[in-house]
Amino acid sequence: MQLQELIFQGLLGQSRPARIRVEEAFQSLELPSGVSAADVQDLVVLCLYPAQSRELAERLFEPGASIKLACAFSFRGTPLRVVRQAQGDSVRLQRRSASGYEELARGASQVQRALQEKLNLPDLATFYTVHLWRFDFDVEAVINAANFGDDPRIPELAELYLTSLEVESLEDQIKELELRVDEGQRALGEGAELEEKLSRAHERLAEVELAELSDGELELLRERDARMDDYDTQLGRLQAQQDTERRQIELSVPDSPTQMPLFWGAVALALTAFIASFVFHQTHRILALGSIPGLALGAFVLLRYYNNLSKASVHQVRLDSIRRRISQVREDQIMLLERVEHILLHAGVEREEELQTRIPMAQKLRDVIERIEKQLETVRTNPEYRRARRELDSLQAELTETRSRRAELPAFVMNSFQLENDLQTLGADPVEIRTMADQKQAAAQAEDLPQEPLEMLRWVAEKGGLWAQGQLDAGTQAMWSKVCSHVLSERFNGVALSAQGQLQVEALTGEQLELWQRTRSAEVQVVICALALALFVSTSRRGTGGLESVWISDPAQRMTPSHAGRFASVFKSAARQAQIAIMGANA
């Protein structure tokens, strides 16, 4: 299969039909103004890989533009062409006959399938690296790209279909594992019964067991009622003492002397006697003695007042002391209640009665668990039991993992049979969808995908059967070395690739090779292009590659003019077996 002509209109600034035609085995192609070699390569990809280039089409095709694109090629002497417009369903594969063009396939997926299955078109990654010398594509995206039909509903439906298959598979596995676990339980014999009892005892203990309480906390809970009664008794006694002292104060506090008639009578008697003795001092001076009883009586009244006042002060001091004691008892009572409440919260119960019930119950369960574990220790010495136990543990671990995987998927999915019918109705192949899913899973489990050009070429060589036992096919290796020594120098006759796709040169040490790769980028490009050409020629010689064309940009853009000149002679030699087109070079 060789490419012959590319015609396009309505894109890349071409309002009229633009033609790029190859008529010789080795030819330099002049491109239309404003069109680069990468643009032409993208258009070829859009024609030959329409099902895997939807994003590329969205980038190149302007919405609403009238686009026409055709790629003509020959296969074993039969003229063929792919024509398309912007939409994926417009793609046609046609064969030229005496009466015109006969349609062989329609739609992006059908055309690409026909090209790959009937014309042996290589995969897109190989096409990019070997036939276009392009290494700027996303390898993972190219591997995973798939469009199983032209209907936009297919990708979502395919995802639902794969999810449904996975769910059904996991549910079947779960049912099978559950049956095997039941059989494994029965194989344990007496041990299974003991383990069941032990499991139930542990579950019950988990329900009734309290948080660990100290001996002091347990003692406090047991003495709580007694201490509360003691506090109530103390409060009652102190309240009675408080009332008594309050009454004593009321009885002891005397009235003020100014409110007592006896006091005023004594004062009046003393004043009367004194005044009379002063007025009648010549004849009745002796009346002054009458003030003595008055003063004595007044002094008696004052003395009794202060004596009673002193007694009232003593009772007041006692009353204040009782009040402080009452406050202290109440604080102690509140602190006790708060401590008990904290213990209940820590233990996870609401009532003390529940706490008192669960503590002995938990201890009883611990005793039961200890007794069952001793019985199990005896059973576990049996070799048959140990073997059955290992098998059961493995099954239970697998069952747990499978259930976990099932829980990550939707709880409800449609029946896979119905989804399969829907996909077939839309023109998609469920078998291809499953195959692509397996490939994605394998790629996810494999090592990191190649990113560097030489890594990509090593990966492509392995896919094409040109890599075995950690090295290139002998013929490919010899051709690569020959081209490198011809274009560069004899010291590059010993080029090779490591198993990881790293360049090795026999004549250069590791440091020299690293320095050379950093400072001689043009020569590195020569090595890369030489390997790509060697892979292409080896594939053509074997007859395993369906495409015998290389459409590349001018090598002079990658390397020095002298290197490009030497490469031209290599191209002429390779063109004896296949077609090589250089785009953008001077004719």
C-alpha positions as CSV (number, residue, x, y, z in Angstrom):
1,M,0.0,0.0,0.0
2,Q,1.5,3.3,-1.2
3,L,0.2,6.8,-0.8
4,Q,-0.2,8.6,-4.1
5,E,-2.1,11.9,-3.7
6,L,-3.7,14.1,-1.1
7,I,-6.4,16.6,-2.1
8,F,-7.9,19.1,0.3
9,Q,-10.1,22.2,0.1
10,G,-11.8,24.5,2.7
11,L,-9.1,24.2,5.4
12,L,-5.6,25.4,6.0
13,G,-6.4,28.6,4.1
14,Q,-7.1,26.7,0.8
15,S,-10.3,28.0,-0.8
16,R,-9.4,26.0,-4.0
17,P,-8.5,22.4,-4.3
18,A,-4.9,21.8,-3.3
19,R,-3.1,18.7,-4.6
20,I,0.0,17.0,-3.2
21,R,1.0,14.1,-5.5
22,V,3.8,11.6,-5.3
23,E,4.9,10.2,-8.7
24,E,8.3,8.8,-8.0
25,A,9.7,6.4,-5.4
26,F,11.9,9.2,-3.9
27,Q,10.5,12.7,-4.3
28,S,10.6,16.1,-2.8
29,L,7.2,17.6,-2.5
30,E,6.4,21.3,-2.8
31,L,3.7,22.3,-0.4
32,P,1.0,25.0,-0.9
33,S,1.6,28.4,0.6
34,G,0.9,28.4,4.3
35,V,0.8,24.7,4.6
36,S,3.5,22.9,6.6
37,A,4.6,19.3,6.5
38,A,3.0,18.6,9.9
39,D,-0.3,19.9,8.4
40,V,-0.1,17.5,5.5
41,Q,0.7,14.6,7.9
42,D,-2.3,15.5,10.1
43,L,-4.6,15.4,7.0
44,V,-3.2,12.0,6.1
45,V,-4.0,10.8,9.6
46,L,-7.6,12.2,9.3
47,C,-8.0,10.1,6.2
48,L,-6.4,6.8,7.2
49,Y,-7.3,6.8,10.9
50,P,-10.7,8.6,11.1
51,A,-12.0,6.7,14.1
52,Q,-9.0,7.7,16.2
53,S,-8.6,11.3,15.1
54,R,-11.8,13.0,16.3
55,E,-9.9,15.5,18.4
56,L,-7.6,16.3,15.5
57,A,-10.6,16.9,13.3
58,E,-12.2,19.2,15.8
59,R,-9.0,21.2,15.9
60,L,-8.5,21.5,12.1
61,F,-12.1,21.6,10.8
62,E,-13.8,25.0,11.4
63,P,-17.5,24.6,12.3
64,G,-19.8,25.2,9.3
65,A,-16.9,25.3,6.8
66,S,-17.3,23.4,3.5
67,I,-14.5,20.9,3.7
68,K,-13.4,18.3,1.2
69,L,-10.5,15.9,1.9
70,A,-9.3,12.9,-0.1
71,C,-6.3,10.6,0.1
72,A,-5.6,8.3,-2.9
73,F,-3.4,5.3,-2.6
74,S,-2.8,1.9,-4.3
75,F,-2.9,-1.6,-2.9
76,R,-1.4,-4.4,-5.0
77,G,-2.1,-2.4,-8.1
78,T,-5.7,-1.5,-7.2
79,P,-6.4,2.3,-7.0
80,L,-8.3,3.2,-3.7
81,R,-9.1,6.4,-2.0
82,V,-10.6,7.8,1.2
83,V,-12.8,10.8,0.9
84,R,-14.4,12.7,3.7
85,Q,-15.8,16.0,5.0
86,A,-15.9,17.3,8.5
87,Q,-18.4,14.8,9.9
88,G,-17.2,11.3,10.9
89,D,-20.1,9.7,9.1
90,S,-19.0,11.3,5.8
91,V,-15.9,9.1,5.5
92,R,-15.9,6.7,2.6
93,L,-13.5,4.1,1.3
94,Q,-13.8,3.7,-2.4
95,R,-12.2,1.6,-5.2
96,R,-11.8,2.9,-8.7
97,S,-13.3,0.7,-11.4
98,A,-14.0,1.1,-15.1
99,S,-17.5,2.6,-14.3
100,G,-16.3,5.0,-11.6
101,Y,-15.7,4.6,-7.8
102,E,-17.2,1.8,-5.9
103,E,-17.9,2.2,-2.2
104,L,-16.2,-0.4,0.1
105,A,-16.9,1.0,3.5
106,R,-18.7,3.9,5.1
107,G,-18.3,5.7,8.4
108,A,-15.1,6.4,10.4
109,S,-15.0,3.2,12.3
110,Q,-15.9,1.0,9.3
111,V,-13.3,2.6,7.0
112,Q,-10.5,2.4,9.6
113,R,-11.4,-1.2,10.3
114,A,-11.3,-2.1,6.6
115,L,-7.9,-0.4,6.2
116,Q,-6.4,-2.2,9.1
117,E,-7.9,-5.6,8.6
118,K,-7.9,-5.8,4.8
119,L,-5.0,-3.6,3.8
120,N,-2.9,-4.3,6.9
121,L,-2.6,-0.6,7.8
122,P,-0.3,-0.3,10.9
123,D,-1.5,1.0,14.2
124,L,-1.5,4.8,14.7
125,A,1.6,4.8,17.0
126,T,3.6,3.0,14.4
127,F,2.3,5.2,11.7
128,Y,3.4,8.3,13.6
129,T,6.9,7.1,14.4
130,V,7.9,5.0,11.4
131,H,6.0,6.6,8.5
132,L,5.8,10.2,9.6
133,W,8.8,10.5,11.9
134,R,6.6,12.3,14.4
135,F,7.3,11.9,18.1
136,D,5.2,14.8,19.4
137,F,2.0,12.7,19.9
138,D,0.5,11.5,23.2
139,V,1.3,7.8,23.3
140,E,-1.3,6.9,25.9
141,A,-4.0,8.8,24.1
142,V,-3.2,7.1,20.8
143,I,-3.2,3.7,22.4
144,N,-6.5,4.3,24.2
145,A,-8.2,6.2,21.4
146,A,-11.1,4.2,20.0
147,N,-14.4,5.1,18.4
148,F,-16.6,2.1,17.8
149,G,-19.0,3.8,15.4
150,D,-20.0,7.2,14.4
151,D,-22.9,7.8,16.7
152,P,-22.0,10.2,19.6
153,R,-24.0,8.1,22.0
154,I,-21.6,5.1,21.6
155,P,-18.8,6.3,24.0
156,E,-21.2,6.7,26.9
157,L,-23.1,3.5,26.1
158,A,-19.8,1.6,25.8
159,E,-18.8,2.8,29.2
160,L,-22.1,1.7,30.7
161,Y,-21.7,-1.7,28.9
162,L,-18.2,-2.2,30.4
163,T,-19.4,-1.2,33.8
164,S,-22.3,-3.6,33.5
165,L,-20.0,-6.5,32.5
166,E,-17.7,-5.7,35.5
167,V,-20.6,-5.5,37.9
168,E,-22.0,-8.8,36.7
169,S,-18.6,-10.5,36.9
170,L,-18.0,-9.2,40.4
171,E,-21.5,-10.3,41.6
172,D,-20.9,-13.8,40.2
173,Q,-17.6,-13.9,41.9
174,I,-19.2,-12.8,45.2
175,K,-21.8,-15.5,45.0
176,E,-19.2,-18.2,44.2
177,L,-16.9,-17.0,47.0
178,E,-19.8,-17.0,49.5
179,L,-20.6,-20.6,48.7
180,R,-16.9,-21.5,49.0
181,V,-16.7,-19.7,52.4
182,D,-19.7,-21.6,53.6
183,E,-18.0,-24.9,52.6
184,G,-14.9,-23.7,54.3
185,Q,-16.8,-23.0,57.5
186,R,-18.2,-26.5,57.5
187,A,-14.8,-27.9,56.9
188,L,-13.6,-26.4,60.2
189,G,-15.9,-28.8,62.1
190,E,-16.0,-28.2,65.9
191,G,-13.7,-25.2,65.4
192,A,-16.3,-23.4,63.4
193,E,-18.9,-23.8,66.2
194,L,-16.4,-22.5,68.7
195,E,-15.4,-19.6,66.5
196,E,-19.0,-18.7,66.0
197,K,-19.6,-18.7,69.7
198,L,-16.4,-16.7,70.2
199,S,-17.5,-14.2,67.6
200,R,-20.9,-13.8,69.2
201,A,-19.3,-13.3,72.6
202,H,-17.0,-10.7,71.3
203,E,-19.9,-8.9,69.6
204,R,-21.9,-9.0,72.8
205,L,-18.9,-7.8,74.8
206,A,-18.5,-4.9,72.4
207,E,-22.1,-3.9,73.1
208,V,-22.0,-4.1,76.9
209,E,-18.4,-3.4,77.7
210,L,-17.7,0.0,79.2
211,A,-14.8,2.2,78.9
212,E,-12.1,1.3,81.3
213,L,-12.9,2.7,84.8
214,S,-10.4,3.0,87.6
215,D,-11.0,1.3,91.0
216,G,-11.5,4.7,92.5
217,E,-14.2,5.6,90.0
218,L,-16.0,2.3,90.6
219,E,-15.8,2.8,94.4
220,L,-17.2,6.3,94.0
221,L,-20.2,5.0,92.0
222,R,-20.8,2.4,94.7
223,E,-20.7,5.0,97.5
224,R,-22.6,7.6,95.6
225,D,-26.0,7.1,97.3
226,A,-24.5,6.8,100.8
227,R,-22.5,10.0,100.4
228,M,-25.5,11.8,99.0
229,D,-27.5,10.7,102.1
230,D,-24.7,11.9,104.3
231,Y,-24.6,15.2,102.6
232,D,-28.4,15.5,103.0
233,T,-28.1,14.7,106.8
234,Q,-25.4,17.3,107.2
235,L,-27.5,19.9,105.4
236,G,-30.5,19.1,107.6
237,R,-28.5,19.4,110.8
238,L,-26.9,22.6,109.7
239,Q,-30.2,24.1,108.6
240,A,-31.6,23.4,112.1
241,Q,-28.6,24.9,113.8
242,Q,-28.9,27.9,111.5
243,D,-32.6,28.4,112.5
244,T,-31.6,28.1,116.2
245,E,-28.9,30.7,116.0
246,R,-31.1,33.0,114.0
247,R,-33.7,32.8,116.8
248,Q,-31.1,33.4,119.5
249,I,-29.9,36.5,117.7
250,E,-33.4,37.8,117.5
251,L,-33.9,37.2,121.2
252,S,-30.5,38.5,122.2
253,V,-30.4,41.8,120.3
254,P,-31.7,44.4,122.9
255,D,-33.8,47.5,122.2
256,S,-31.9,50.8,122.1
257,P,-31.7,52.5,125.6
258,T,-33.4,55.5,124.1
259,Q,-36.4,53.4,123.6
260,M,-36.6,52.2,127.3
261,P,-38.8,54.3,129.7
262,L,-36.7,53.1,132.6
263,F,-33.6,54.7,131.1
264,W,-35.4,58.0,130.6
265,G,-36.9,57.8,134.1
266,A,-33.4,57.4,135.6
267,V,-32.2,60.4,133.5
268,A,-35.1,62.5,134.6
269,L,-34.6,61.6,138.3
270,A,-30.9,62.5,138.2
271,L,-31.6,65.8,136.4
272,T,-34.4,66.7,138.7
273,A,-32.2,66.1,141.8
274,F,-29.3,68.0,140.3
275,I,-31.4,71.0,139.2
276,A,-33.2,71.2,142.6
277,S,-29.9,71.1,144.5
278,F,-28.6,73.9,142.3
279,V,-31.7,76.1,142.7
280,F,-32.1,75.5,146.4
281,H,-28.4,75.2,147.1
282,Q,-28.6,77.1,150.4
283,T,-31.5,75.2,151.9
284,H,-32.0,71.9,150.0
285,R,-28.5,71.1,148.7
286,I,-28.9,67.6,150.0
287,L,-31.3,67.0,147.2
288,A,-28.3,66.5,144.9
289,L,-28.0,63.0,146.5
290,G,-31.1,62.1,144.6
291,S,-29.1,62.0,141.3
292,I,-27.2,59.0,142.6
293,P,-30.0,56.5,142.2
294,G,-31.0,58.0,138.9
295,L,-27.4,57.6,137.5
296,A,-27.1,54.1,139.0
297,L,-30.4,53.1,137.3
298,G,-29.2,54.5,134.0
299,A,-25.9,52.8,134.2
300,F,-27.7,49.5,135.0
301,V,-29.9,49.9,131.8
302,L,-26.8,50.6,129.7
303,L,-24.8,47.7,131.1
304,R,-27.6,45.3,130.4
305,Y,-27.9,46.6,126.8
306,Y,-24.3,46.1,126.0
307,N,-24.3,42.7,127.7
308,N,-27.2,41.5,125.5
309,L,-25.5,43.0,122.4
310,S,-22.4,41.0,123.1
311,K,-24.4,37.8,123.3
312,A,-26.0,38.6,119.9
313,S,-22.6,39.0,118.3
314,V,-21.5,35.6,119.5
315,H,-24.6,34.1,117.9
316,Q,-24.0,36.0,114.7
317,V,-20.5,34.6,114.4
318,R,-21.9,31.1,114.9
319,L,-24.5,31.8,112.2
320,D,-21.9,32.9,109.7
321,S,-19.9,29.7,110.4
322,I,-22.9,27.6,109.9
323,R,-23.7,29.3,106.6
324,R,-20.1,28.7,105.4
325,R,-20.4,25.1,106.3
326,I,-23.7,24.8,104.4
327,S,-22.1,26.3,101.3
328,Q,-19.2,23.9,101.6
329,V,-21.4,20.8,101.9
330,R,-23.5,21.9,98.9
331,E,-20.3,22.4,96.8
332,D,-19.1,19.0,97.8
333,Q,-22.5,17.6,96.8
334,I,-22.4,19.3,93.4
335,M,-18.8,18.1,92.8
336,L,-19.9,14.6,93.6
337,L,-22.8,14.7,91.1
338,E,-20.5,16.2,88.4
339,R,-17.9,13.5,89.0
340,V,-20.6,10.8,88.7
341,E,-21.9,12.5,85.5
342,H,-18.4,12.5,84.0
343,I,-17.9,8.9,84.8
344,L,-21.2,8.0,83.2
345,L,-20.4,9.9,80.1
346,H,-16.9,8.3,79.9
347,A,-18.5,4.9,80.3
348,G,-21.1,5.6,77.6
349,V,-24.3,5.0,79.7
350,E,-27.1,7.3,80.7
351,R,-28.1,5.8,84.1
352,E,-26.2,4.4,87.0
353,E,-28.4,1.4,87.1
354,E,-27.3,0.5,83.6
355,L,-23.7,0.9,84.6
356,Q,-24.1,-1.4,87.6
357,T,-25.8,-4.0,85.3
358,R,-23.3,-3.9,82.5
359,I,-20.1,-4.1,84.6
360,P,-20.8,-7.7,86.0
361,M,-22.2,-8.7,82.6
362,A,-19.0,-7.6,80.8
363,Q,-16.9,-9.5,83.3
364,K,-19.0,-12.6,82.8
365,L,-18.5,-12.4,79.0
366,R,-14.8,-12.0,79.4
367,D,-14.8,-15.2,81.4
368,V,-16.8,-17.0,78.7
369,I,-14.4,-15.7,76.0
370,E,-11.4,-16.9,77.9
371,R,-12.9,-20.4,78.3
372,I,-13.8,-20.6,74.6
373,E,-10.3,-19.4,73.6
374,K,-8.8,-22.2,75.6
375,Q,-11.0,-24.7,73.9
376,L,-10.0,-23.2,70.5
377,E,-6.3,-23.5,71.3
378,T,-6.8,-27.3,71.7
379,V,-8.7,-27.5,68.4
380,R,-6.0,-25.4,66.6
381,T,-3.4,-28.0,67.2
382,N,-5.1,-30.2,64.6
383,P,-3.3,-30.0,61.2
384,E,-6.5,-30.5,59.3
385,Y,-8.0,-27.5,61.1
386,R,-5.0,-25.3,60.4
387,R,-5.1,-26.2,56.7
388,A,-8.9,-25.5,56.5
389,R,-8.4,-22.3,58.5
390,R,-5.7,-21.0,56.0
391,E,-8.0,-21.8,53.1
392,L,-10.9,-20.1,54.7
393,D,-8.9,-17.0,55.6
394,S,-7.7,-16.7,52.0
395,L,-11.3,-17.0,50.7
396,Q,-12.6,-14.5,53.2
397,A,-9.9,-12.0,52.2
398,E,-10.7,-12.5,48.6
399,L,-14.4,-12.1,49.3
400,T,-13.8,-8.8,51.2
401,E,-11.7,-7.4,48.4
402,T,-14.3,-8.4,45.8
403,R,-17.1,-6.8,47.8
404,S,-15.0,-3.6,48.2
405,R,-14.5,-3.5,44.4
406,R,-18.2,-4.0,43.9
407,A,-19.0,-1.2,46.3
408,E,-17.0,1.2,44.2
409,L,-19.3,0.7,41.2
410,P,-22.9,1.9,40.8
411,A,-25.5,0.1,42.8
412,F,-27.8,-0.4,39.8
413,V,-26.7,-1.0,36.2
414,M,-28.6,-2.1,33.1
415,N,-28.4,-5.6,31.9
416,S,-25.3,-6.2,29.7
417,F,-27.2,-8.2,27.2
418,Q,-29.6,-5.3,26.6
419,L,-26.6,-2.8,26.3
420,E,-24.9,-5.1,23.9
421,N,-27.9,-5.1,21.6
422,D,-28.1,-1.3,21.8
423,L,-24.4,-1.0,20.8
424,Q,-24.9,-3.4,17.9
425,T,-28.0,-1.3,16.8
426,L,-25.8,1.8,16.8
427,G,-23.1,0.1,14.7
428,A,-20.6,-0.7,17.4
429,D,-19.0,-4.0,17.9
430,P,-19.2,-5.2,21.6
431,V,-16.3,-7.6,21.0
432,E,-14.0,-4.7,20.0
433,I,-15.2,-2.7,23.0
434,R,-14.2,-5.6,25.3
435,T,-10.9,-6.0,23.5
436,M,-10.1,-2.3,23.9
437,A,-10.9,-2.4,27.6
438,D,-8.6,-5.3,28.0
439,Q,-5.8,-3.4,26.2
440,K,-6.4,-0.4,28.4
441,Q,-6.2,-2.5,31.5
442,A,-3.0,-4.2,30.3
443,A,-1.5,-0.8,29.5
444,A,-2.4,0.5,33.0
445,Q,-0.6,-2.6,34.5
446,A,2.4,-2.3,32.3
447,E,5.4,-0.1,32.9
448,D,5.4,3.6,32.0
449,L,4.7,4.3,28.4
450,P,7.6,5.6,26.3
451,Q,8.0,9.3,26.0
452,E,11.4,9.9,24.3
453,P,11.8,9.2,20.5
454,L,14.2,6.3,21.0
455,E,12.0,4.8,23.6
456,M,9.0,5.0,21.3
457,L,11.0,3.4,18.4
458,R,12.1,0.5,20.7
459,W,8.5,0.1,21.8
460,V,7.3,0.1,18.1
461,A,10.0,-2.4,17.2
462,E,8.9,-4.8,19.9
463,K,5.3,-4.5,18.7
464,G,6.4,-5.1,15.1
465,G,8.4,-8.2,15.9
466,L,11.8,-6.5,15.4
467,W,12.9,-6.7,19.0
468,A,13.7,-9.9,20.8
469,Q,15.8,-11.0,23.8
470,G,16.5,-7.4,24.8
471,Q,17.9,-6.2,21.5
472,L,17.0,-5.2,17.9
473,D,16.5,-7.7,15.1
474,A,20.0,-8.4,13.6
475,G,19.0,-7.0,10.2
476,T,17.5,-3.8,11.6
477,Q,20.5,-3.4,13.9
478,A,23.0,-3.7,11.0
479,M,21.1,-1.3,8.9
480,W,20.8,1.3,11.7
481,S,24.6,1.0,12.4
482,K,25.4,1.3,8.7
483,V,23.3,4.5,8.2
484,C,24.7,6.1,11.4
485,S,28.3,5.4,10.3
486,H,27.6,6.7,6.8
487,V,25.9,9.9,7.8
488,L,28.0,10.7,11.0
489,S,31.2,8.8,11.3
490,E,32.6,5.3,11.8
491,R,32.6,5.6,15.6
492,F,28.8,5.4,15.4
493,N,29.0,2.0,13.8
494,G,28.4,0.5,17.3
495,V,25.1,2.2,18.1
496,A,22.6,0.1,20.1
497,L,19.5,0.4,22.4
498,S,19.2,-0.8,25.9
499,A,16.2,-2.8,27.1
500,Q,14.6,0.5,28.2
501,G,15.3,2.3,24.9
502,Q,18.3,4.2,26.0
503,L,21.0,5.0,23.4
504,Q,24.3,3.2,23.7
505,V,27.4,3.9,21.5
506,E,30.3,1.4,21.8
507,A,33.0,4.0,21.1
508,L,31.7,6.5,23.7
509,T,31.9,6.2,27.5
510,G,28.8,7.1,29.5
511,E,30.0,10.6,30.3
512,Q,31.0,11.2,26.6
513,L,27.7,9.9,25.4
514,E,25.8,12.2,27.9
515,L,27.9,15.2,26.8
516,W,27.4,14.4,23.1
517,Q,23.6,14.1,23.6
518,R,23.5,17.5,25.3
519,T,25.7,19.4,22.8
520,R,25.1,17.6,19.5
521,S,21.3,17.7,19.1
522,A,21.6,17.5,15.2
523,E,23.6,14.3,15.4
524,V,21.1,12.9,17.9
525,Q,18.4,13.5,15.3
526,V,20.4,11.7,12.7
527,V,20.5,8.6,15.0
528,I,16.8,8.8,15.6
529,C,15.9,9.2,12.0
530,A,18.3,6.4,11.0
531,L,16.6,4.0,13.4
532,A,13.1,5.0,12.1
533,L,14.3,4.4,8.5
534,A,15.8,1.0,9.5
535,L,12.5,-0.1,11.1
536,F,10.6,1.0,8.0
537,V,12.9,-0.8,5.6
538,S,13.0,-4.0,7.7
539,T,9.2,-4.1,7.9
540,S,8.9,-3.6,4.1
541,R,11.4,-6.4,3.5
542,R,9.5,-8.8,5.7
543,G,6.2,-7.9,4.1
544,T,4.6,-7.5,7.5
545,G,3.9,-3.8,7.0
546,G,0.9,-2.9,4.9
547,L,2.0,0.7,4.3
548,E,5.1,1.2,2.1
549,S,5.2,5.0,2.3
550,V,7.2,7.5,4.3
551,W,6.0,11.1,4.3
552,I,8.3,13.2,6.4
553,S,9.3,16.8,6.8
554,D,12.6,18.0,5.3
555,P,15.4,16.3,7.4
556,A,17.5,19.5,6.9
557,Q,15.1,21.0,9.5
558,R,16.3,18.4,12.1
559,M,20.0,18.2,11.2
560,T,22.8,20.0,9.5
561,P,22.8,20.5,5.7
562,S,25.8,18.1,5.4
563,H,24.0,15.4,7.4
564,A,20.9,16.0,5.3
565,G,22.9,15.6,2.1
566,R,24.4,12.3,3.2
567,F,20.9,11.2,4.3
568,A,19.6,11.9,0.7
569,S,21.8,9.1,-0.7
570,V,20.4,6.8,2.0
571,F,16.9,7.7,1.0
572,K,17.6,7.0,-2.7
573,S,18.8,3.5,-1.7
574,A,15.8,2.8,0.5
575,A,13.4,4.1,-2.2
576,R,14.3,1.0,-4.3
577,Q,12.0,-1.0,-1.9
578,A,9.4,1.6,-0.8
579,Q,8.2,5.2,-1.3
580,I,9.8,8.1,0.4
581,A,8.4,11.7,0.2
582,I,10.2,14.7,1.6
583,M,7.8,17.6,2.3
584,G,8.9,21.2,2.3
585,A,12.4,20.6,0.7
586,N,13.7,22.5,-2.2
587,A,13.1,20.5,-5.4
